[in-house]
């Protein structure tokens, strides 16, 4: 990586840090919106399915084309300490040395949909930095993660042998929203059975309302041919999307997801700022008080919010 490119990456890294920590007020003041010029691939699935290793192998394969690749990996935040183990760089250490790849781990913070606070803004920063493709790895907690579909173009659901029971649990959730199903660790016993179970479930599922029938791709990170087959499936889906000519509709869904996440965060901010005595009100009264504060008060900056929290705590003492 040359000096100019290195400086550009450092500037982007600082911008991503600011975006990740921004309050709702700061997001509203700085948001520019998505132009939809970067291919977005979402990767979700249960823990242990090998998502990070598969993403690294997929990124290496896709570097054969023009353009740089960004990888954003969301790690779960502890509800007790607020900390997160940002471990995806360890699994992608070799790939991180490639000057055409940028890897960033993100803490999920207050987000409960497998994503991270201010993720739409983070994706837009990456997009505006000129990356051709971004691969987004969700927390990996299961069927609640269908929100990722609104932020990406192509959604991969990664499963592993022995996940038959998980398929049944997911049928009413993300299983119905994935664009490509990936049976990872296909060199292990039970992989063929899992693929067959998936195929049986998908036979009962009609193509989506636009006609796409999700394929099932078996992969192993040791088998470059299987990773290439996954890359081809992604390209077919991207080409199919381009033929739909519904880019405006996709940007509208992203905008709706964006504002919805901000509203949810603003409610959390208001609850954090509420005096303790108000939290003892009857539920209906508390609800009315929260709604009134949403209507009356402008979102505060992160600094103002932290100051108010300290003030509330000191009064409580």
C-alpha positions in Angstrom: 0.0 0.0 0.0 1.5 3.4 -1.0 1.7 6.3 1.4 -1.3 8.1 -0.2 -3.5 5.0 0.0 -2.4 4.5 3.6 -3.4 8.0 4.6 -6.8 7.6 2.9 -7.4 4.4 4.9 -6.5 6.1 8.1 -8.9 9.0 7.3 -11.6 6.4 6.6 -10.9 4.5 9.8 -11.3 7.7 11.9 -14.6 8.5 10.0 -15.8 4.9 10.8 -15.0 5.4 14.4 -16.9 8.6 14.6 -19.9 7.1 12.8 -19.9 4.0 15.1 -20.0 6.3 18.2 -22.3 8.9 16.8 -25.5 9.9 18.6 -28.8 10.1 16.7 -28.4 13.9 16.5 -24.9 13.6 15.1 -26.1 11.1 12.5 -29.0 13.4 11.4 -26.5 16.3 11.0 -24.0 14.4 8.9 -25.9 11.7 6.9 -25.4 11.9 3.2 -27.4 8.9 2.0 -26.4 5.9 -0.1 -25.8 6.1 -3.8 -26.1 2.4 -4.3 -22.7 2.2 -6.2 -21.1 -0.6 -4.1 -22.0 -4.3 -4.3 -23.1 -5.4 -0.8 -23.0 -9.0 0.3 -24.5 -10.0 3.7 -23.3 -13.1 5.4 -25.4 -14.5 8.3 -25.9 -17.8 10.1 -25.5 -19.5 13.5 -22.3 -19.3 15.5 -19.7 -22.0 14.6 -20.8 -22.2 10.9 -17.4 -20.9 9.8 -18.6 -17.5 8.5 -15.4 -15.6 9.1 -13.1 -18.2 7.5 -15.5 -18.5 4.5 -15.6 -14.7 4.1 -11.8 -14.6 4.0 -11.7 -17.4 1.4 -14.4 -15.7 -0.7 -12.6 -12.3 -0.5 -9.4 -13.8 -1.7 -11.2 -15.3 -4.6 -13.0 -12.1 -5.5 -9.8 -10.1 -5.6 -9.2 -11.5 -9.0 -11.6 -8.8 -10.3 -11.1 -5.1 -10.3 -11.8 -3.0 -7.2 -11.0 -3.2 -3.5 -13.0 -5.1 -0.9 -14.1 -4.0 2.5 -15.1 -6.5 5.2 -17.3 -5.4 8.1 -17.8 -7.9 10.8 -20.2 -7.4 13.7 -19.4 -8.9 17.1 -21.8 -9.2 20.0 -21.6 -6.6 22.8 -22.0 -7.8 26.3 -25.2 -6.5 27.9 -23.4 -6.3 31.2 -19.9 -4.9 30.5 -20.7 -3.2 27.2 -17.6 -4.7 25.8 -17.1 -6.9 22.7 -14.5 -9.4 21.6 -13.6 -8.2 18.1 -12.0 -11.4 17.0 -12.6 -11.5 13.3 -9.3 -9.9 12.5 -7.6 -13.0 14.1 -9.3 -15.3 11.6 -8.5 -13.0 8.7 -5.0 -12.0 9.8 -3.3 -13.1 6.5 -6.0 -11.4 4.4 -5.6 -8.2 6.4 -2.1 -7.7 5.0 -3.5 -7.3 1.5 -3.5 -3.6 0.5 -6.7 -4.1 -1.5 -8.7 -5.4 1.5 -9.9 -3.4 4.5 -11.3 -5.2 7.5 -13.2 -3.6 10.3 -14.8 -5.2 13.4 -17.8 -3.5 14.8 -19.5 -4.0 18.2 -23.2 -4.5 18.0 -23.8 -2.1 20.9 -27.5 -1.5 21.4 -28.6 -3.2 18.2 -30.7 -6.3 18.6 -31.1 -7.4 15.0 -27.6 -9.0 14.5 -26.3 -5.7 13.1 -24.6 -2.7 14.8 -25.5 0.9 15.7 -25.3 3.3 12.8 -24.4 0.5 10.4 -26.2 2.3 7.5 -23.9 5.3 8.0 -20.8 3.0 8.2 -21.7 1.3 5.0 -22.2 4.6 3.3 -18.7 5.8 4.4 -17.2 2.6 2.9 -19.2 3.0 -0.3 -18.1 6.7 -0.7 -14.5 5.6 -0.1 -14.6 3.9 -3.5 -14.7 0.2 -2.5 -16.2 -2.0 -5.3 -17.6 -4.5 -2.8 -18.4 -4.8 0.9 -19.0 -8.1 2.7 -21.0 -7.7 5.9 -20.9 -10.4 8.5 -23.7 -10.3 11.1 -23.4 -11.4 14.7 -24.7 -14.8 13.9 -27.5 -15.4 16.4 -30.1 -17.0 14.2 -33.4 -16.2 12.8 -33.7 -12.6 14.0 -31.1 -11.5 11.5 -33.3 -10.9 8.5 -32.9 -7.1 9.0 -29.6 -7.5 7.1 -31.5 -8.1 3.9 -32.6 -4.4 3.8 -29.0 -3.2 3.9 -27.3 -5.5 1.3 -27.9 -6.7 -2.2 -27.2 -10.4 -1.7 -27.8 -12.3 1.5 -26.0 -15.6 2.2 -27.2 -18.0 4.9 -24.3 -20.1 6.1 -25.0 -23.5 7.8 -22.9 -26.4 8.7 -23.4 -30.2 9.1 -25.6 -31.0 12.1 -27.8 -28.0 11.6 -31.0 -29.9 10.7 -32.8 -28.8 13.9 -31.7 -25.2 13.2 -33.3 -25.3 9.8 -36.6 -26.1 11.4 -36.2 -23.3 13.9 -35.3 -20.8 11.1 -38.1 -21.7 8.7 -40.3 -18.7 9.7 -37.3 -16.3 9.9 -34.2 -15.8 7.9 -34.6 -19.1 6.0 -37.3 -17.3 4.0 -35.1 -14.2 3.2 -31.8 -15.7 2.2 -30.8 -15.3 -1.5 -28.2 -18.1 -1.4 -27.9 -21.0 1.0 -24.3 -22.2 1.9 -23.6 -25.6 3.3 -20.1 -24.9 4.7 -17.6 -27.4 6.0 -18.8 -29.7 3.2 -15.9 -32.0 3.8 -17.4 -33.1 7.2 -19.9 -35.9 7.7 -23.5 -34.9 7.4 -23.0 -32.2 4.8 -24.9 -34.0 2.0 -27.7 -34.8 4.4 -28.0 -31.1 5.3 -28.0 -30.1 1.7 -30.8 -32.6 1.0 -32.8 -31.3 4.0 -32.4 -27.8 2.7 -33.5 -28.8 -0.7 -36.6 -30.5 0.8 -37.5 -27.3 2.6 -37.0 -25.1 -0.4 -39.2 -27.3 -2.6 -42.1 -26.1 -0.3 -41.0 -22.5 -0.7 -42.1 -20.7 -3.9 -39.7 -18.3 -5.6 -39.9 -14.8 -4.1 -42.3 -12.4 -5.6 -39.7 -11.3 -8.2 -38.9 -14.9 -9.3 -35.5 -15.7 -7.7 -35.1 -19.3 -6.6 -32.2 -19.5 -4.0 -29.5 -22.0 -4.9 -27.7 -24.3 -2.4 -23.9 -24.2 -2.6 -21.7 -26.5 -0.7 -18.3 -25.1 0.3 -15.1 -25.8 2.1 -12.4 -23.2 2.7 -9.8 -25.8 1.7 -11.6 -26.3 -1.7 -11.0 -23.3 -3.9 -13.4 -24.7 -6.5 -16.3 -24.7 -4.1 -15.5 -21.1 -3.1 -15.4 -20.1 -6.7 -18.8 -21.8 -7.2 -20.1 -19.6 -4.4 -18.6 -16.5 -6.0 -20.4 -17.5 -9.3 -23.7 -17.8 -7.4 -23.3 -14.4 -6.0 -22.5 -13.0 -9.5 -25.6 -14.6 -10.9 -27.8 -13.0 -8.2 -26.2 -9.6 -8.7 -26.8 -9.9 -12.5 -30.4 -10.9 -11.8 -30.8 -7.9 -9.6 -29.4 -5.6 -12.2 -31.9 -7.0 -14.7 -34.8 -6.1 -12.4 -34.1 -2.4 -12.7 -35.5 -1.8 -9.2 -32.5 0.1 -7.8 -34.7 2.9 -6.5 -36.9 0.4 -4.6 -33.8 -1.1 -2.9 -32.5 2.3 -1.9 -36.0 3.1 -0.5 -35.8 -0.1 1.6 -32.4 0.9 2.9 -33.7 4.4 3.8 -36.6 2.9 5.7 -34.3 0.6 7.6 -32.0 3.5 8.4 -34.7 5.7 9.8 -36.3 2.8 11.7 -33.0 2.0 13.4 -32.6 5.7 14.3 -36.1 5.9 15.8 -35.3 2.7 17.9 -32.1 4.2 19.1 -33.7 7.5 19.9 -36.3 5.7 22.1 -33.3 4.0 23.9 -31.7 7.4 24.4 -34.9 8.9 25.8 -35.3 6.0 28.3 -31.6 6.4 29.3 -32.3 10.1 30.0 -35.5 9.6 32.0 -35.3 10.5 35.7 -35.5 7.3 37.8 -38.7 8.4 39.5 -40.6 8.5 36.2 -39.8 4.9 35.6 -42.0 4.0 38.5 -45.1 5.5 36.8 -47.9 3.3 35.6 -47.1 1.8 32.2 -49.5 3.9 30.3 -48.2 7.1 31.9 -44.6 6.1 31.3 -45.4 5.4 27.6 -47.1 8.8 27.3 -44.0 10.5 28.9 -41.6 8.8 26.5 -43.7 9.8 23.5 -44.0 13.4 24.7 -40.2 13.6 25.2 -39.7 12.2 21.6 -42.0 15.0 20.3 -40.6 17.8 22.5 -36.9 17.2 22.7 -34.3 17.4 19.9 -31.9 14.5 19.9 -28.8 15.3 22.0 -25.2 14.8 21.0 -23.2 12.0 22.6 -21.4 14.5 24.8 -24.6 16.1 26.0 -26.2 12.7 26.6 -23.2 11.5 28.7 -23.3 14.7 30.8 -27.0 14.2 31.4 -26.5 10.6 32.4 -23.9 11.6 35.0 -26.1 14.4 36.3 -29.0 11.9 36.7 -26.8 9.5 38.5 -25.4 12.1 40.9 -28.9 13.2 41.8 -30.0 9.7 42.4 -27.2 9.3 45.0 
